[in-house]
């Protein structure tokens, strides 16, 4: 049995249609489905983060010009029950980890800003996980590599709520997924 150091799974399947053309998001047992320009998500109120985020990544999107990063992540007012807020992560030791990476959402200013909604993040350790060289970062780099070879990739990412590590949050209670899932 191989051990993975992941608090979030990434599942990659190749499709040849654009997300804007067909709504083919995975189903969830619960959660509010919200469609954005470049991704769709299922928001989990109990855990104050998405069950999953689905998107199609194309090779041309990888090479789009960079955009100026916003100062903060923003509360998602499309979440009926209210989403977590930027300050819920402040001084917790956890990154606001994008599930649909900001660099995948540069097609327009609107799409880029949507990727900074709190509904598109999950708590992630920064060092050795979310940042350069970490497991999650390396999975994102693999995702890019596959996309370059295949021209487009259908991706679904999301937290695994098993053996959670407690919670964070100053205004909401955000579940911190475990980082040591033993096998898939």
C-alpha positions, 0 to 999 in steps of 0.5 A: 500500500502506497502512502500519499501526503494529500489532504485534497484529491485530484482526479483527471479525466480527458474530455473534448467539450468545453465547460461552457458548452456542457454542464457535466459536473460531478454529483454530490450528496449535498451542497450548493452548485455554483457555475462560474466562467471557468469552473463549477463547484459544489459548496459544502456549508458544514465544512465551509469549502467546496465538496469539489471544483470542476473545470476544463484546462486547455493548453492555450489557457496555460500560456495566457499572460499573467494578471495582477493578483488581488490583495485578498480573497473575497467572500463569495456572495453567491453562496446562499448561506455565506462563505468563509472570509479571508480573515478566517485563515489569517494566522492559522498556519494554513494557506488559502489553497485554490482548487481551481488554480488562479493561473488557469482562470486568466481568460478574463479579469472576471474569471480571474477574480472569481478564482479568488472567491473563498468558495474556491479554496480549502485549507492547505499547508503551505510548506511542503504541500501547496507551495513550490515543491510540495505535493499539491503543487507537484500535482498541479504541475503534472496537470499542466504536463498532461494538458500540454500533451492532450491539449485539454483536460477535465479536472475535478479537485476537492478535499477529502473529509476523513480523519480531519485535523480540526478546524480554523476560522475567526467568523466561520468554522472551516474543516481542515482535511487530514494530510495523510490519506493512506490510499485511494 
